[in-house]
């Protein structure tokens, strides 16, 4: 119960999302073409516990200025709104990023040149069956700012983080690993800049990458007719992580208590949960207009959060909340693995 309460609290911290790294990354990271998977563009290998590995990366600078950045090891995580992302340098290493023995270090790549680097890893002596995805990343946040305006023409300056990286996908006895999951965990409703959003969080406590399909039907608790329906799919929920789907509604929901019936399908494995959420009443709701209880709202996926002045100030807290979710899921997964390993066979 304590874990569930922690998860629920964290949901509200991250329900409105956080700013993703900006586009326009100047450095280019690539791997050894003889060993990189041609379709995935990543190192993909089977591992043996206790082995040591070495990975080569090339960092190219196609610009006309020298660039100094940080070469570091990160864990792969789902991007908010879908897609792939990875942790920042100061985030804790929760999965295979902790296996690297090469420390993070600053690098300088001169204009128009390419530098080659190697990083080393030692596989732990004891590894549970599953898939482990890390990223050899490059992080550059030197004095990049951008001016952004929202729908109300308010202008503000936010710090730009540029990062890029190369995935390292390590598989160990995948046929014995726990099947991938997409367990519905929470539904959160929020309003930003006079727009309404519904977020659904899914947890993957399985042993490999999950690519679920999801359908959501929302009803008022006191009525049987649906007021909102959506259908989507996720492409990258890594083992032991949490993914957030965020949809922008065509109009806000009326104040009251709601139930979101969420159904996920991963390789034919169905998960179904009914998640309650509240829509608080506001004086401005009459100015916005609301959806009647008998009207179905069609929604469109919002791949990234809307810019807002408060987001730049609280980005670190929102991001930390998502990381806390991942920490808790990882801890629960490891505890379950230990229990299974102690069971007599």
N, C-alpha and C positions, 0 to 999 in steps of 0.2 A: 504493500500500500504506500509506503514511504516513497518508493521509486516512482510510482504512478503520480503522486502529488508533485514530485520534483519535475517530472515530464510535463505535467499539466501547467505548472507555473511557467516553465520555459516556453511553452507554446505561445503564451501571451506576450512574452518578451520579443519573440521573433515573428509574430503574426503579421506584421506589416512589412517585413522584408528588410533588406539592407542593400546598399549600393554595391553593385558588382564592379570589378576592375574595368577601367575604361578601355575602349578600343584604341587602336593606334600604337600598339606595342611595336617598338622599333627594332629590338633584337629578335633574331630567329634562332631557335634551338632545334637541332636535328641529331639523329643517332647514326651509328655505323650502318650504312646501307646493306651490308652483307648479313647483318643480324637483326635488323628492324623488320617487323612484320609488314609486308607490302600493303595490305589493306588497312590495318589499324594504325600504321605509323607509330608503333610502340615496340619496345622490347617485350616479347612474350615467351616465357620459358617455364619448363617444369623444374622444380627445385628438389634438393635433397637436404634434409636437416643437417646442420653443422658445416655445410659447404661455404666457401668464400667465393664471391663473384666480383667482377670488375666491369664497369659500364663506361663507354666512351660517349661524350657529347661534343658537338661542335656548335659554337655560338657565333653567329654572323652579325655584323653591323653594316647594313646597307646605306646608312646615313652619311652625311658629310661631317659629322662631329664624333669625337671620341665619347664612349659611353661607359661609365662605371656602374656596375650593378652587383647584386649579391647572388652567388650560385648557392642554392640550398636544396634540401630534401624535404618533400612534403607528402602528405597523405591525400589521395584522391577523395573528393566529396561531390555530391550532386550540386549542380548550380541551381540557384533559386529560379523557378520558372521553367526548369528543365535544362538538360545538357550536362556538360562536364565542368568541374572546377577543381581547385586544390587549395590546401591551407596556406596561410601566410607564414613568414619566417618565425614570428614569435608565438605561433600556435603550438600546442603540445603535440608531440608525435604519438599517435594512438595505435597505429598499425605498422605496416612494414617500413614506414619512414624511419622508425626507430632502429632498424637493422643496419643502416648505413654506418660505417666506421669513419668515413671522410667527413670532417667538420665543414659547416657552412663557411664560405669565404668570399671576400670581395674580388671581383674580376674587372679588368678594363679591356675593352675591345676597341681598337682604333678604327677610325672611319674607313669603311670599305674593306675591312679585313675580317678574317675568320680565325677564331682561336679554338684549339682542341683541349678538352679537359677529361680527366678520368675520375670516377668515384668508385669506392669500394664498399662492399656489403658482406656481412657475415650472417648466414641463415641461422636462427636459433637451433639448438639441439632438439628441442621439442616444439613441433608445429602441428596444429590441428588441421585436418583436411579442409581445403577451401581455396579461395582465390584472394590474393593480396595485391592491391594496386597502390603504387606510390608514384611520385612525380619528381624528376630531376628538374628543378625550376630555376628561373632567373627572375629576380625581383628588382624593379627600378622605380624609385619614387622621388627622384631628385628634382625638386623645385618645379613640378608640373602642376599647373592650376588651370581651371577652366571656368568660365562664367556661364551660368545656366539660368534660364528664366522659365517659370511655370506658367500655368494658364492665367493666373492673375497678374502677370507681368512683373512679379516680384523677382529681383535679381540678386544672386548671391554667388560667391566663389567657393568652389570645393576642391579639395586636394585630389589629384589623379594618381592612382596606383597602376603601374604597368607590370604585368607579369606574364610569363609564358613558360612552357615546360614540355618535357618528354615523358610519357608514361612508361612505367616498368610494371608489367603484369606477370605475377608469379603464381603458378598453379601447383597445388600439392594434393594428389589423390582426390580430384574433383568428383569422381564417381562415388566416393564415400562421404562427401561433404553434405551438410544439411541443405536441402533444396532452397533456392532463393525465395524470398517472401516479399510481400507488399501489404503489411498489416495496417489498416486505417487506424490512426491514433487520435486525431483531433480535427475539429473544424473551427475556424476563427473568421468572424465577420468584422470588417473595418471600413472606415471612410477616410479618404484623403483627397484634398483639393476638390471637394464636392463630387467625388466619384466613389462608388461602392465596390468592395472587393471581398471575395470569399476565398480563404486559403484552406487547403486540405493537406495534412501531414501524413506521410506513409513511412513505416519503419521496415527495414530489411534486416532481420536477425538471422537470415540464412547464411550460407557459406560462399555464395558467389553473386555475380552481377544479376540484378533483377530488372526486367523490362516489362512492367505490367501495363495492362489496359485498365482503365478506371471509368466507372459510371457513377454519377451522383444525382440523387433526387432529393430535393428539399421540400419539406412540408411544415406548416405551422403545427404546433403540438396539439392544438384543439380542433384541427380540421384534417380531412383526409386527402384533399386535392393538392397535387404538387404545385409549387410556385416557382420552382427553378429546376432545370435539368441540364446536365452537361456530360460530355463524354470526351476522354482524352487518353493519351498514353505517355509513359515515361520511358526514357531511353538509357538512363544511367543512375540506378540506385545501387551503389556499391555495398558489399557485404558489411554489416555493422554500422550503416549510416541511416540518416533520415532525410527524406526528400519532401519539398514543399511545392504543391501546385497552387498557383495563384490566378484566379479568374476575375476579370473586370466585368461587372454586371451592367446591363444596359440601363438599369435604374435601381435605386436603393430599395431594400426590403422595408416593409412596414415594421414599426417597433413590435417586439413580442418575443416569445420563445419558439424556437424552431428545432426540427430534427433533420439531420442530413443522413440519408441512407447511402453508404459508400460500399461499392462492390468492386473488388479488384480481381484480375485474372492473370496469373503468371504460369505460363506453360500448362494451362488447363486446371491449375490449382486455384480455387476460388476462396476469397476472404470477404466476409460481409459484416459490417458493423453499422449501428445507428449512433450517430454522434450528435449530442445536443449542443446548441449554441444560442446566444442571446443577441438580439438587436435592440440596443438601448434607444429610448425615445429622446428626441432632441427638438428644440423649438424650430430649428431650421428644416425639419423634415417636411413641414407643410409647404415650404417654399420650393423644396426639391420636387415634391410629388412622390407618391409611393405606388407600389404595385399592389393591386387588389389580390385577395387570397385565391381567387379563381383564375388568375392570369399567369401563364408560364413565361418566365423570363429566359430568353436565349442569351448565352454568354459567349464572350470571346476570350481566348487565353491571353494573359498579359505576361510576356516573357521577362520583364524587368520592372522593378518598382518605379513609381513616378518620383521625380525629383521633388524635394521639399526642403525648406530651410532648416527644419529641425533634424533632418536625416543626417546631415553632415556632422552634427554635434553628437548624435547618439549612435552612429554607425557601429562603433566598436562594441557597444553594449548588445546590439542586436546580433552582431556576428558572434560574440561570445556566447549568447544564448543558444544559437544553433550548434556551436561546438560542444556546449554542455550536453545537449541532446545526444550528440555522437559519443561523448565520453560515457554517458549512462548506458547507451545501447551496447557499446563495446564491453563495458564492465559486465553487463548481464550476460552477454554472449560468452565471455571467458568463464564466468562462474558456471554457466550451464555445461560448457565443455569439460570443466574439471569434474563436475558431478558425473557426467557420462563416462569419463575415463576411469572413475573409481568403481563403477558398476561392474560386477562379475560378468564375464562373458561365457 
